Amino acid sequence: MAYDKELAERISATFGTVPIVEKKMFGGIGYLLHGHMACGVLDNALIVRVGKEDYGEALTRPHTRVFDTTGRVMNGWVMVNPAGTADEDDLSAWVEQGIKFVLTLPPK
């Protein structure tokens, strides 16, 4: 399964000096910080780890849906359709939210 390489490049450009590790996974690409995935790309959608506390609110935002590729919803994760990442500020905000959540977790 292919993933949107242009979206992946745009995401990579938002990290600045944050020590993100790129890892190919689930037919897409994941971005890990301290061993935890903060966000990724699957097909043409952005995947963001928002955490259980912010999950409900994140799903009310435009262009989002549950992260469910196997018939099992991944609680605490959302998928953002291309329209929700077309604007660089929107993309950066989603990526920052994923990083912010992962920073609350102990390193692996």
Beta strands, then each sheet from edge to edge (+ up, - down):
strand 1: 21-25
strand 2: 28-33
strand 3: 36-42
strand 4: 45-49
strand 5: 64-66
strand 6: 77-80
sheet 1: 1+ 2- 3+ 4- 6+ 5-
end
